[in-house]
Amino acid sequence: MNLKANTILITGGATGIGFAIAQQLTERGNCVIICGRNEKALHKAQTEVPSLVTRVCDITDAESRRSMLEWLKANHPNLNILFNNAGVQYHRDFNNDAASESLDQEVAINLTAPIHLIIELLPMLKLQEHAAIINISSGLAFSPMADVPVYCATKAAIHSFTLSLRHQLKSTGIRVVEIAPPIVDTGLGGSTRSEGASNRMMVTPKEFAMETMAQLEAGQNEVLVGVSVDTRRLGEALFERMNNRP
């Protein structure tokens, strides 16, 4: 995949792996637009990387997405790559407190909002000579952590959806790519990590982004980094080992 001279939208691009990817892509000479709900975080990201273009947008809100779409059409009509990166993760214990008040938000941010955004941006992407939709799933899509069950389920759904979308769009000029991160040292999950994964090897956002860029440039349609290679290969066979740790 050509990662130079593109116009790219990254959801949730102000922090974590989204910001690390945005940094790598700006260094390659792309116009990178990051969107998110937190205006302060967007401003901080732009302070660190002045060439970033920012847009406040709640991707779970239809009107907010519509407003961003109109802004993109007017200001960035050459948009040709979408990174569906925004995600949240909540611990849920169905024996005690399943945190039901955040359930709809977790499903919306991780699953339904990216699908809505794809539907709404497809007409723009189809106008470009070379375009791509890149969905961020997780190594936990293949072998879940039981203490973050809804997060894992939404990422498994994104994996499944990406396979189907790639099949449906194969006759178009739009590439459909899945990136399955390993455990990355970010604030996902409120700066906590799944108990079963806390002592497993984590990578830094920069390490993850650099390896991701290398695999994208090599033409991979499924980018697996770190322990995601094993969770993809072994799948649910790893479940007991990952979830029954001293």
MARBA-3410 file (N, C-alpha, C, O; in Angstrom, 1 decimal):
246
0.8,-1.2,0.0,0.0,0.0,0.0,0.9,1.2,0.0,1.9,1.3,0.7 ~ 0.5,2.2,-0.8,1.2,3.4,-0.9,0.8,4.3,0.3,-0.4,4.7,0.4 ~ 1.7,4.6,1.2,1.4,5.4,2.4,2.0,6.8,2.3,2.5,7.4,3.3 ~ 2.1,7.4,1.1,2.6,8.7,0.9,1.6,9.5,0.0,0.9,8.9,-0.9 ~ 1.4,10.8,0.3,0.6,11.7,-0.4,-0.9,11.3,-0.4,-1.6,11.5,-1.5
-1.4,10.8,0.7,-2.8,10.5,0.8,-3.5,11.5,1.7,-2.8,12.3,2.3 ~ -4.8,11.5,1.6,-5.6,12.3,2.6,-6.3,11.3,3.5,-7.1,10.5,3.0 ~ -6.0,11.3,4.8,-6.4,10.2,5.7,-7.2,10.7,6.9,-6.8,11.8,7.5 ~ -8.3,10.1,7.2,-9.0,10.4,8.4,-8.8,9.3,9.4,-9.0,8.1,9.1 ~ -8.4,9.6,10.6,-8.2,8.7,11.7,-9.2,9.0,12.8,-9.0,10.1,13.4
-10.1,8.2,13.1,-11.0,8.4,14.3,-10.2,8.1,15.6,-9.4,7.1,15.6 ~ -10.5,8.9,16.6,-9.8,8.7,17.9,-8.3,8.8,17.7,-7.5,8.1,18.3 ~ -7.9,9.8,16.9,-6.5,9.9,16.5,-5.7,10.8,17.4,-4.5,11.1,17.1 ~ -6.3,11.4,18.4,-5.6,12.3,19.3,-4.7,11.6,20.3,-3.8,12.3,20.9 ~ -5.0,10.4,20.6,-4.2,9.7,21.7,-4.0,8.3,21.3,-4.5,7.8,20.3
-3.1,7.6,22.1,-2.9,6.1,22.0,-2.4,5.7,20.6,-1.6,6.4,20.0 ~ -2.8,4.6,20.2,-2.3,4.1,18.9,-2.8,4.9,17.7,-2.1,5.0,16.7 ~ -3.9,5.6,17.8,-4.3,6.5,16.8,-3.4,7.6,16.5,-3.0,7.9,15.4 ~ -2.9,8.2,17.6,-1.9,9.3,17.5,-0.6,8.8,17.0,0.0,9.5,16.2 ~ -0.2,7.6,17.5,1.1,7.1,17.0,1.0,6.8,15.5,2.0,7.0,14.8
-0.1,6.3,15.0,-0.3,6.0,13.6,-0.3,7.4,12.8,0.3,7.5,11.8 ~ -1.0,8.4,13.4,-1.0,9.7,12.8,0.4,10.3,12.6,0.7,10.9,11.6 ~ 1.2,10.1,13.6,2.6,10.6,13.6,3.4,10.0,12.5,4.1,10.6,11.7 ~ 3.3,8.6,12.4,4.0,7.9,11.3,3.5,8.4,9.9,4.3,8.5,9.0 ~ 2.2,8.6,9.8,1.7,8.9,8.5,2.0,10.4,8.1,2.3,10.6,6.9
2.1,11.3,9.0,2.5,12.6,8.7,3.9,12.7,8.3,4.3,13.4,7.4 ~ 4.8,11.9,8.9,6.2,11.8,8.5,6.4,11.3,7.1,7.4,11.6,6.5 ~ 5.4,10.6,6.6,5.5,10.1,5.2,4.9,11.1,4.2,4.8,10.7,3.0 ~ 4.5,12.2,4.6,4.0,13.2,3.7,2.5,13.2,3.4,2.1,13.6,2.3 ~ 1.7,12.6,4.3,0.3,12.5,4.1,-0.4,13.7,4.7,0.1,14.3,5.7
-1.6,14.1,4.2,-2.5,15.0,4.9,-3.3,14.1,5.9,-4.1,13.3,5.5 ~ -3.1,14.3,7.2,-3.7,13.5,8.2,-4.7,14.3,9.0,-4.4,15.3,9.6 ~ -5.9,13.8,9.0,-7.0,14.4,9.8,-7.3,13.5,10.9,-7.6,12.3,10.7 ~ -7.3,14.1,12.1,-7.7,13.3,13.3,-9.0,13.8,13.9,-9.2,15.0,13.9 ~ -9.9,12.9,14.3,-11.2,13.4,14.9,-11.4,12.7,16.2,-10.9,11.6,16.4
-12.2,13.4,17.0,-12.5,12.8,18.3,-13.4,13.7,19.1,-13.7,14.8,18.6 ~ -13.9,13.3,20.3,-14.8,14.1,21.1,-14.1,15.1,21.9,-14.8,16.1,22.3 ~ -12.9,14.9,22.3,-12.2,15.7,23.2,-11.4,16.8,22.5,-10.3,16.5,22.0 ~ -11.9,18.0,22.6,-11.2,19.1,21.9,-9.8,19.4,22.5,-8.9,19.7,21.7 ~ -9.7,19.2,23.8,-8.4,19.5,24.4,-7.3,18.5,23.9,-6.2,18.8,23.6
-7.7,17.2,23.8,-6.8,16.2,23.4,-6.4,16.4,21.9,-5.3,16.2,21.5 ~ -7.4,16.9,21.1,-7.1,17.2,19.7,-6.1,18.4,19.6,-5.1,18.3,18.8 ~ -6.3,19.4,20.5,-5.4,20.5,20.5,-4.0,20.1,20.9,-3.0,20.6,20.3 ~ -3.9,19.2,21.9,-2.6,18.8,22.4,-1.9,18.0,21.3,-0.7,18.2,21.1 ~ -2.6,17.1,20.6,-2.0,16.4,19.5,-1.5,17.3,18.4,-0.4,17.1,17.9
-2.2,18.3,18.1,-1.8,19.3,17.0,-0.6,20.1,17.5,0.2,20.5,16.7 ~ -0.5,20.4,18.8,0.6,21.1,19.3,1.9,20.3,19.1,2.9,20.8,18.8 ~ 1.8,18.9,19.3,2.9,18.1,19.1,3.2,17.8,17.7,4.4,17.7,17.3 ~ 2.2,17.7,16.8,2.4,17.5,15.4,1.6,18.6,14.7,0.4,18.4,14.3 ~ 2.2,19.8,14.4,1.4,20.9,13.9,0.8,20.7,12.6,-0.2,21.4,12.2
1.3,19.8,11.8,0.7,19.5,10.4,-0.7,18.8,10.5,-1.4,18.7,9.5 ~ -1.0,18.2,11.7,-2.2,17.5,11.8,-3.4,18.4,11.6,-3.4,19.6,12.1 ~ -4.5,17.9,10.9,-5.7,18.6,10.8,-6.7,18.0,11.9,-6.8,16.8,11.9 ~ -7.4,18.8,12.6,-8.3,18.3,13.7,-9.7,18.6,13.4,-10.0,19.6,12.8 ~ -10.6,17.7,13.9,-12.0,18.0,13.8,-12.7,17.3,15.0,-12.6,16.1,15.3
-13.5,18.1,15.8,-14.3,17.6,16.8,-15.4,16.8,16.3,-16.2,17.4,15.5 ~ -15.6,15.6,16.6,-16.7,14.8,16.1,-16.9,13.6,17.1,-16.0,12.9,17.5 ~ -18.2,13.4,17.4,-18.6,12.2,18.2,-19.2,11.3,17.2,-20.2,11.4,16.6 ~ -18.4,10.2,16.9,-18.7,9.3,15.8,-20.0,8.5,16.1,-20.5,7.9,15.2 ~ -20.4,8.5,17.4,-21.6,7.7,17.7,-22.9,8.6,17.4,-24.0,8.1,17.5
-22.7,9.9,17.1,-23.8,10.8,17.0,-24.0,11.1,15.5,-23.1,11.6,14.8 ~ -25.2,10.8,15.0,-25.5,10.9,13.5,-25.3,12.3,13.0,-24.8,12.5,11.9 ~ -25.8,13.3,13.8,-25.6,14.7,13.4,-24.2,15.1,13.4,-23.7,15.9,12.5 ~ -23.4,14.7,14.3,-22.0,15.0,14.4,-21.2,14.4,13.2,-20.4,15.1,12.6 ~ -21.6,13.2,12.9,-21.0,12.6,11.7,-21.4,13.3,10.4,-20.5,13.5,9.5
-22.6,13.7,10.3,-23.1,14.4,9.1,-22.4,15.7,8.9,-22.0,16.0,7.8 ~ -22.2,16.4,10.0,-21.5,17.7,10.0,-20.0,17.5,9.5,-19.5,18.3,8.7 ~ -19.4,16.5,10.1,-18.0,16.2,9.6,-18.0,15.8,8.2,-17.0,16.2,7.5 ~ -18.9,15.0,7.7,-19.0,14.6,6.3,-19.1,15.8,5.4,-18.3,15.9,4.4 ~ -19.9,16.7,5.7,-20.1,17.9,4.9,-18.8,18.8,4.9,-18.4,19.3,3.9
-18.1,18.8,6.1,-16.9,19.6,6.2,-15.8,18.9,5.4,-15.0,19.6,4.7 ~ -15.8,17.5,5.4,-14.8,16.8,4.6,-15.0,17.1,3.1,-14.0,17.3,2.3 ~ -16.2,17.0,2.7,-16.5,17.2,1.2,-16.1,18.6,0.8,-15.6,18.8,-0.3 ~ -16.2,19.6,1.7,-15.9,21.0,1.3,-14.4,21.3,1.4,-13.8,22.0,0.6 ~ -13.7,20.6,2.4,-12.4,21.0,2.7,-11.3,19.9,2.3,-10.2,20.2,2.1
-11.8,18.7,2.2,-10.8,17.6,1.9,-11.5,16.6,1.0,-11.7,15.4,1.3 ~ -11.9,17.0,-0.2,-12.6,16.2,-1.1,-11.7,15.0,-1.7,-12.3,14.1,-2.2 ~ -10.4,15.0,-1.5,-9.6,14.0,-1.9,-9.3,12.9,-0.9,-8.5,12.0,-1.0 ~ -10.1,12.9,0.2,-10.0,11.9,1.2,-10.0,10.5,0.6,-11.0,10.2,-0.1 ~ -9.0,9.7,0.9,-9.0,8.4,0.2,-8.7,7.2,1.2,-8.7,6.1,0.8
-8.4,7.5,2.5,-8.1,6.5,3.4,-8.9,6.8,4.8,-8.8,7.9,5.3 ~ -9.6,5.8,5.3,-10.3,5.9,6.5,-9.7,4.9,7.5,-9.7,3.7,7.2 ~ -9.2,5.4,8.6,-8.8,4.5,9.7,-9.9,4.5,10.8,-10.1,5.5,11.5 ~ -10.6,3.4,11.0,-11.6,3.3,12.1,-10.8,2.8,13.3,-10.7,1.6,13.5 ~ -10.4,3.8,14.1,-9.5,3.5,15.2,-10.1,3.7,16.6,-9.8,3.0,17.5
-11.1,4.6,16.7,-11.6,4.9,18.0,-12.2,3.7,18.7,-12.8,2.9,18.1 ~ -11.9,3.6,20.0,-12.4,2.4,20.7,-12.3,2.7,22.2,-11.5,3.5,22.7 ~ -13.2,2.0,23.0,-13.2,2.1,24.4,-13.3,0.6,25.0,-13.7,-0.3,24.3 ~ -12.9,0.5,26.2,-12.9,-0.8,26.8,-13.3,-0.7,28.3,-12.8,0.1,29.0 ~ -14.3,-1.5,28.7,-14.7,-1.5,30.1,-14.7,-2.9,30.7,-15.0,-3.9,30.0
-14.2,-3.0,31.9,-14.2,-4.2,32.7,-15.7,-4.5,33.1,-16.4,-3.6,33.5 ~ -16.1,-5.8,33.0,-17.5,-6.1,33.4,-17.5,-7.5,34.1,-17.0,-8.5,33.5 ~ -18.0,-7.5,35.3,-18.2,-8.7,36.0,-19.6,-9.0,36.2,-20.3,-8.4,37.0 ~ -20.1,-10.0,35.5,-21.5,-10.3,35.5,-22.0,-11.0,36.7,-23.2,-11.3,36.9 ~ -21.0,-11.4,37.6,-21.4,-11.9,38.9,-21.7,-10.8,39.9,-22.4,-11.0,40.9
-21.2,-9.6,39.6,-21.3,-8.5,40.6,-21.9,-7.2,39.9,-23.1,-6.9,40.0 ~ -21.0,-6.5,39.1,-21.4,-5.3,38.5,-21.0,-5.3,37.0,-19.9,-5.2,36.7 ~ -22.0,-5.5,36.1,-21.7,-5.6,34.7,-21.6,-4.3,34.0,-21.5,-4.2,32.8 ~ -21.7,-3.2,34.8,-21.5,-1.8,34.3,-22.4,-1.6,33.1,-22.0,-1.1,32.0 ~ -23.7,-1.9,33.2,-24.6,-1.8,32.1,-24.8,-0.4,31.6,-25.2,-0.2,30.4
-24.5,0.6,32.4,-24.7,2.0,32.0,-23.8,2.4,30.8,-24.1,3.3,30.1 ~ -22.7,1.7,30.7,-21.7,2.0,29.6,-21.8,1.0,28.4,-21.0,1.1,27.5 ~ -22.8,0.1,28.5,-22.8,-0.9,27.5,-23.1,-0.4,26.1,-22.4,-0.7,25.1 ~ -24.1,0.4,25.9,-24.5,0.9,24.6,-23.4,1.8,24.0,-23.1,1.7,22.8 ~ -22.7,2.5,24.9,-21.6,3.4,24.4,-20.4,2.5,23.9,-19.9,2.8,22.8
-20.1,1.4,24.6,-19.0,0.6,24.2,-19.3,-0.1,22.8,-18.4,-0.2,22.0 ~ -20.5,-0.6,22.7,-20.9,-1.2,21.4,-21.0,-0.2,20.3,-20.5,-0.5,19.2 ~ -21.5,1.0,20.6,-21.6,2.0,19.5,-20.2,2.5,19.1,-19.9,2.5,17.9 ~ -19.3,2.8,20.0,-18.0,3.3,19.6,-17.2,2.3,18.9,-16.5,2.6,17.9 ~ -17.2,1.1,19.4,-16.4,0.0,18.8,-16.9,-0.7,17.6,-16.2,-1.2,16.8
-18.2,-0.6,17.4,-18.8,-1.4,16.3,-19.8,-0.6,15.4,-19.5,-0.5,14.2 ~ -20.9,-0.1,15.9,-21.9,0.4,15.0,-21.4,1.8,14.4,-21.7,2.0,13.2 ~ -20.7,2.6,15.2,-20.3,3.9,14.6,-19.3,3.7,13.4,-19.5,4.4,12.4 ~ -18.3,2.8,13.6,-17.4,2.6,12.4,-18.2,2.1,11.1,-17.9,2.5,10.0 ~ -19.2,1.3,11.3,-20.0,0.8,10.2,-20.8,2.0,9.6,-20.8,2.2,8.4
-21.4,2.8,10.4,-22.1,4.0,9.9,-21.1,4.9,9.1,-21.5,5.4,8.0 ~ -19.9,5.1,9.7,-19.0,6.0,9.0,-18.5,5.4,7.7,-18.4,6.2,6.7 ~ -18.4,4.2,7.6,-18.0,3.5,6.3,-19.1,3.8,5.3,-18.9,4.2,4.1 ~ -20.4,3.5,5.7,-21.5,3.7,4.8,-21.5,5.2,4.3,-21.7,5.4,3.1 ~ -21.3,6.1,5.2,-21.4,7.5,4.8,-20.2,8.0,4.0,-20.4,9.0,3.2
-19.1,7.4,4.2,-17.9,7.9,3.4,-17.6,7.1,2.1,-16.8,7.5,1.3 ~ -18.3,6.0,1.9,-18.1,5.2,0.7,-18.2,6.0,-0.6,-17.4,5.8,-1.5 ~ -19.3,6.9,-0.7,-19.4,7.6,-2.0,-18.1,8.5,-2.2,-17.7,8.6,-3.4 ~ -17.5,9.1,-1.2,-16.3,9.9,-1.4,-15.1,8.9,-1.8,-14.4,9.2,-2.7 ~ -15.0,7.8,-1.1,-13.9,6.9,-1.3,-14.0,6.3,-2.7,-12.9,6.1,-3.3
-15.2,6.1,-3.2,-15.3,5.5,-4.5,-14.9,6.4,-5.6,-14.7,6.0,-6.8 ~ -14.8,7.7,-5.3,-14.4,8.7,-6.3,-12.8,8.7,-6.5,-12.3,9.3,-7.5 ~ -12.1,8.1,-5.6,-10.7,8.2,-5.6,-10.1,7.0,-6.4,-10.6,6.0,-6.5 ~ -8.9,7.3,-7.0,-8.3,6.3,-7.8,-7.8,5.1,-6.9,-7.9,4.0,-7.3 ~ -7.2,5.5,-5.7,-6.8,4.5,-4.8,-7.3,4.9,-3.4,-7.1,6.0,-2.9
-8.1,3.9,-2.8,-8.7,4.2,-1.6,-8.6,3.0,-0.7,-8.4,1.9,-1.1 ~ -8.8,3.2,0.6,-8.7,2.1,1.6,-9.5,2.4,2.8,-9.7,3.5,3.2 ~ -10.1,1.3,3.3,-10.8,1.4,4.6,-10.0,0.5,5.6,-9.8,-0.7,5.3 ~ -9.5,1.0,6.7,-8.7,0.2,7.6,-9.4,0.2,8.9,-9.5,1.2,9.6 ~ -9.8,-1.0,9.3,-10.5,-1.2,10.6,-9.5,-1.8,11.7,-8.8,-2.7,11.4
-9.5,-1.2,12.8,-8.7,-1.6,13.9,-9.6,-2.6,14.8,-10.5,-2.2,15.4 ~ -9.1,-3.9,14.8,-9.8,-4.8,15.6,-8.9,-5.0,16.9,-8.6,-4.1,17.6 ~ -8.5,-6.3,17.2,-7.7,-6.5,18.3,-7.3,-8.0,18.3,-8.0,-8.8,17.7 ~ -6.1,-8.3,18.9,-5.7,-9.7,19.1,-6.8,-10.4,19.9,-6.9,-11.6,19.8 ~ -7.5,-9.7,20.7,-8.6,-10.3,21.6,-9.8,-10.6,20.8,-10.8,-11.2,21.3
-9.9,-10.2,19.5,-11.0,-10.7,18.6,-11.0,-12.2,18.4,-12.0,-12.8,18.2 ~ -9.8,-12.8,18.6,-9.6,-14.2,18.3,-9.6,-15.1,19.5,-10.0,-16.2,19.5 ~ -9.1,-14.5,20.6,-9.1,-15.2,21.9,-9.4,-14.2,23.0,-8.5,-13.4,23.3 ~ -10.6,-14.2,23.5,-11.0,-13.1,24.4,-10.5,-13.1,25.8,-10.2,-14.2,26.3 ~ -10.4,-12.0,26.4,-10.2,-11.9,27.8,-11.6,-11.8,28.5,-12.4,-10.9,28.2
-11.8,-12.6,29.5,-13.1,-12.8,30.0,-13.5,-11.5,30.9,-14.7,-11.3,31.1 ~ -12.6,-10.7,31.3,-12.9,-9.6,32.2,-13.3,-8.3,31.3,-13.7,-7.3,31.9 ~ -13.1,-8.4,30.0,-13.5,-7.3,29.1,-14.4,-7.9,28.0,-14.0,-7.8,26.8 ~ -15.5,-8.6,28.4,-16.2,-9.4,27.4,-16.8,-8.7,26.2,-16.8,-9.1,25.1 ~ -17.4,-7.5,26.5,-18.1,-6.8,25.5,-17.1,-6.2,24.5,-17.3,-6.2,23.3
-16.0,-5.7,25.0,-14.9,-5.2,24.2,-14.4,-6.3,23.2,-14.4,-6.0,22.0 ~ -14.2,-7.4,23.7,-13.7,-8.5,22.9,-14.7,-8.9,21.8,-14.4,-9.2,20.7 ~ -16.0,-8.9,22.3,-17.1,-9.3,21.3,-17.2,-8.3,20.2,-17.4,-8.7,19.0 ~ -17.1,-7.0,20.5,-17.2,-6.0,19.5,-16.0,-6.1,18.5,-16.2,-5.9,17.3 ~ -14.8,-6.4,19.0,-13.7,-6.6,18.1,-13.8,-7.8,17.3,-13.3,-7.8,16.1
-14.3,-8.9,17.8,-14.6,-10.1,17.0,-15.6,-9.7,15.9,-15.5,-10.2,14.8 ~ -16.6,-8.9,16.2,-17.6,-8.5,15.2,-16.9,-7.6,14.1,-17.2,-7.8,13.0 ~ -16.0,-6.7,14.5,-15.3,-5.9,13.5,-14.5,-6.8,12.6,-14.4,-6.6,11.4 ~ -13.8,-7.8,13.2,-13.1,-8.8,12.4,-14.0,-9.4,11.3,-13.7,-9.5,10.1 ~ -15.1,-10.0,11.8,-16.0,-10.6,10.9,-16.6,-9.7,9.8,-16.6,-10.0,8.6
-17.0,-8.5,10.3,-17.5,-7.5,9.3,-16.4,-7.1,8.3,-16.8,-7.0,7.1 ~ -15.2,-7.0,8.7,-14.1,-6.6,7.8,-13.9,-7.6,6.7,-13.7,-7.3,5.5 ~ -14.0,-8.9,7.0,-13.9,-10.0,6.0,-15.0,-9.9,5.0,-14.7,-10.0,3.8 ~ -16.2,-9.6,5.5,-17.4,-9.5,4.5,-17.2,-8.3,3.7,-17.5,-8.3,2.5 ~ -16.8,-7.1,4.3,-16.7,-5.9,3.5,-15.6,-6.0,2.5,-15.8,-5.6,1.3
-14.5,-6.7,2.8,-13.5,-6.9,1.8,-14.0,-7.7,0.6,-13.7,-7.4,-0.5 ~ -14.8,-8.7,0.9,-15.3,-9.5,-0.2,-16.3,-8.7,-1.0,-16.2,-8.8,-2.3 ~ -17.1,-7.9,-0.4,-18.1,-7.1,-1.2,-17.5,-6.0,-2.0,-18.0,-5.7,-3.1 ~ -16.4,-5.5,-1.5,-15.7,-4.4,-2.3,-14.6,-4.8,-3.2,-13.8,-3.9,-3.7 ~ -14.4,-6.1,-3.3,-13.2,-6.5,-4.0,-13.2,-6.1,-5.5,-12.1,-6.1,-6.1
-14.4,-5.8,-6.1,-14.4,-5.4,-7.5,-14.2,-3.9,-7.6,-14.2,-3.3,-8.7 ~ -14.1,-3.2,-6.5,-13.9,-1.7,-6.5,-12.4,-1.4,-6.4,-11.6,-2.3,-6.2 ~ -12.1,-0.1,-6.3,-10.7,0.3,-6.1,-10.4,0.5,-4.6,-9.4,1.0,-4.3 ~ -11.3,0.0,-3.7,-11.2,0.3,-2.3,-10.6,-1.0,-1.6,-11.2,-2.0,-1.6 ~ -9.4,-0.8,-1.0,-8.8,-1.9,-0.3,-9.5,-1.9,1.1,-9.7,-0.9,1.7
-9.7,-3.1,1.7,-10.2,-3.2,3.0,-9.2,-4.0,3.9,-8.9,-5.1,3.6 ~ -8.7,-3.3,4.9,-7.6,-3.9,5.7,-8.0,-4.0,7.2,-8.8,-3.1,7.7 ~ -7.6,-5.0,7.8,-7.8,-5.2,9.3,-6.4,-5.1,10.0,-5.5,-5.7,9.6 ~ -6.4,-4.3,11.1,-5.2,-4.3,11.9,-5.6,-4.8,13.3,-6.5,-4.3,13.9 ~ -4.9,-5.8,13.7,-5.2,-6.4,15.0,-4.0,-6.1,16.0,-3.0,-6.8,16.0
-4.2,-5.1,16.8,-3.1,-4.7,17.7,-2.9,-5.8,18.8,-3.9,-6.5,19.1 ~ -1.7,-5.9,19.4,-1.5,-6.7,20.6,-1.9,-5.8,21.8,-2.7,-4.9,21.6 ~ -1.4,-6.1,23.0,-1.6,-5.2,24.1,-0.6,-4.1,24.0,0.6,-4.3,24.0 ~ -1.2,-2.9,23.9,-0.3,-1.7,23.7,-0.4,-0.8,24.9,-1.5,-0.7,25.5 ~ 0.7,-0.2,25.3,0.7,0.5,26.5,0.1,1.9,26.3,0.8,2.9,26.1
-1.2,1.9,26.4,-2.0,3.2,26.3,-3.0,3.3,27.4,-3.0,2.5,28.4 ~ -3.8,4.3,27.4,-4.8,4.5,28.4,-6.1,3.8,28.2,-7.1,4.0,28.9 ~ -6.2,2.9,27.2,-7.4,2.1,26.9,-7.8,1.3,28.2,-7.0,0.7,28.9 ~ -9.1,1.4,28.5,-9.6,0.7,29.7,-9.3,1.5,30.9,-9.2,1.0,32.0 ~ -9.2,2.9,30.8,-8.9,3.7,32.0,-7.6,3.5,32.6,-7.4,3.5,33.8
-6.6,3.3,31.8,-5.2,3.0,32.2,-5.0,1.7,33.0,-4.0,1.6,33.7 ~ -6.0,0.8,32.9,-5.8,-0.5,33.5,-5.8,-1.5,32.3,-6.2,-1.2,31.2 ~ -5.2,-2.6,32.6,-5.2,-3.7,31.6,-5.9,-4.9,32.1,-6.1,-5.1,33.3 ~ -6.4,-5.7,31.2,-7.1,-6.9,31.6,-6.2,-7.7,32.5,-5.0,-7.9,32.3 ~ -6.7,-8.2,33.6,-5.9,-9.0,34.6,-5.1,-10.1,34.0,-4.0,-10.3,34.4
-5.8,-10.8,33.1,-5.1,-11.9,32.5,-4.0,-11.5,31.6,-3.1,-12.4,31.2 ~ -3.9,-10.3,31.2,-2.9,-9.8,30.2,-1.9,-8.9,30.8,-0.9,-8.5,30.2 ~ -2.1,-8.5,32.1,-1.2,-7.5,32.7,0.2,-7.9,32.7,1.1,-7.0,32.7 ~ 0.5,-9.1,32.8,1.9,-9.5,32.9,2.4,-10.1,31.6,3.5,-10.6,31.5 ~ 1.7,-9.9,30.5,2.1,-10.3,29.2,2.9,-9.2,28.6,2.7,-8.0,28.9
3.7,-9.5,27.6,4.5,-8.4,26.9,3.6,-7.4,26.2,2.8,-7.7,25.4 ~ 3.8,-6.1,26.6,3.1,-5.0,25.9,4.1,-4.4,25.0,5.3,-4.5,25.2 ~ 3.6,-3.7,24.0,4.5,-2.9,23.1,4.1,-1.4,23.3,3.0,-1.1,23.8 ~ 5.0,-0.5,22.9,4.7,0.9,23.0,3.8,1.3,21.8,3.9,0.6,20.8 ~ 3.1,2.4,21.9,2.4,2.9,20.7,3.3,3.1,19.5,2.9,2.7,18.4
4.5,3.6,19.7,5.4,3.9,18.6,5.9,2.5,18.0,5.9,2.4,16.7 ~ 6.2,1.5,18.8,6.6,0.2,18.3,5.5,-0.4,17.4,5.7,-0.9,16.4 ~ 4.3,-0.3,18.0,3.1,-0.8,17.3,2.9,-0.1,15.9,2.7,-0.8,14.9 ~ 3.0,1.2,15.9,2.8,2.0,14.7,3.8,1.7,13.7,3.5,1.6,12.5 ~ 5.1,1.6,14.1,6.1,1.3,13.1,6.0,0.0,12.5,6.2,-0.2,11.2
5.7,-1.0,13.2,5.5,-2.4,12.7,4.2,-2.4,11.8,4.2,-3.1,10.7 ~ 3.2,-1.7,12.2,2.0,-1.6,11.4,2.3,-1.0,10.0,1.8,-1.5,9.0 ~ 3.0,0.1,10.0,3.4,0.8,8.8,4.1,-0.2,7.8,3.9,-0.2,6.6 ~ 5.1,-0.9,8.4,5.9,-1.8,7.6,5.0,-2.9,6.9,5.2,-3.2,5.8 ~ 4.0,-3.4,7.7,3.1,-4.4,7.1,2.2,-3.9,6.1,1.9,-4.5,5.1
1.7,-2.7,6.4,0.8,-2.0,5.4,1.6,-1.7,4.1,1.0,-2.0,3.0 ~ 2.8,-1.2,4.2,3.6,-0.9,3.0,3.9,-2.2,2.3,4.2,-2.2,1.0 ~ 4.0,-3.3,3.0,4.3,-4.6,2.3,3.0,-5.2,1.7,3.1,-6.3,1.0 ~ 1.9,-4.6,1.8,0.7,-5.0,1.1,-0.2,-6.0,1.9,-1.1,-6.6,1.3 ~ 0.0,-6.1,3.2,-0.8,-7.0,4.0,-2.2,-6.5,4.2,-2.5,-5.3,4.4
-3.2,-7.4,4.0,-4.6,-7.0,4.2,-5.0,-7.3,5.7,-6.1,-6.8,6.1 ~ -4.2,-8.1,6.4,-4.5,-8.4,7.8,-3.2,-8.2,8.5,-2.2,-9.0,8.3 ~ -3.1,-7.1,9.3,-1.9,-6.8,10.0,-1.9,-7.3,11.4,-2.8,-6.9,12.2 ~ -1.0,-8.2,11.7,-1.0,-8.8,13.1,0.4,-8.4,13.7,1.4,-8.6,13.1 ~ 0.3,-7.8,14.9,1.5,-7.3,15.6,1.6,-8.0,16.9,0.6,-8.2,17.6
2.8,-8.4,17.3,3.1,-9.0,18.6,2.3,-10.2,18.9,2.2,-11.1,18.0 ~ 1.7,-10.3,20.1,1.0,-11.5,20.5,-0.3,-11.8,19.7,-0.8,-12.8,19.7 ~ -0.7,-10.8,18.9,-1.8,-11.0,18.0,-1.6,-12.1,17.0,-2.5,-12.8,16.5 ~ -0.3,-12.3,16.6,0.0,-13.4,15.7,-0.4,-14.7,16.4,-1.0,-15.6,15.7 ~ -0.1,-14.9,17.7,-0.5,-16.2,18.3,-2.0,-16.3,18.6,-2.6,-17.4,18.4
-2.6,-15.2,19.0,-4.1,-15.3,19.2,-4.8,-15.6,17.9,-5.9,-16.2,17.9 ~ -4.3,-15.0,16.8,-5.0,-15.3,15.5,-4.7,-16.8,15.1,-5.7,-17.4,14.6 ~ -3.5,-17.3,15.3,-3.2,-18.6,14.9,-3.9,-19.7,15.8,-4.4,-20.7,15.3 ~ -3.9,-19.4,17.1,-4.4,-20.4,18.0,-5.8,-20.2,18.5,-6.5,-21.1,18.9 ~ -6.3,-19.0,18.4,-7.7,-18.7,18.6,-8.1,-19.1,20.0,-7.4,-18.8,21.0
-9.3,-19.7,20.1,-9.9,-20.0,21.4,-9.1,-21.1,22.2,-9.3,-21.3,23.4 ~ -8.2,-21.7,21.5,-7.3,-22.7,22.2,-6.5,-22.0,23.3,-6.0,-22.6,24.2 ~ -6.3,-20.7,23.1,-5.5,-19.9,24.1,-6.4,-19.4,25.3,-5.8,-18.9,26.3 ~ -7.7,-19.6,25.2,-8.6,-19.0,26.1,-8.3,-19.4,27.6,-8.1,-18.5,28.4 ~ -8.2,-20.6,27.9,-7.9,-21.1,29.2,-6.6,-20.5,29.8,-6.5,-20.1,30.9
-5.6,-20.6,28.9,-4.3,-20.1,29.3,-4.3,-18.6,29.6,-3.6,-18.2,30.6 ~ -5.0,-17.9,28.8,-5.0,-16.4,29.0,-5.9,-16.0,30.2,-5.6,-14.9,30.8 ~ -6.9,-16.8,30.5,-7.9,-16.3,31.5,-7.7,-17.0,32.9,-8.4,-16.7,33.8 ~ -6.9,-18.0,33.0,-6.7,-18.7,34.3,-5.2,-18.6,34.6,-4.4,-19.5,34.5 ~ -4.9,-17.4,35.2,-3.5,-17.1,35.5,-3.5,-16.8,37.0,-4.4,-16.3,37.6
-2.4,-17.2,37.7,-2.3,-17.0,39.2,-2.3,-15.6,39.5,-2.2,-15.2,40.7
END
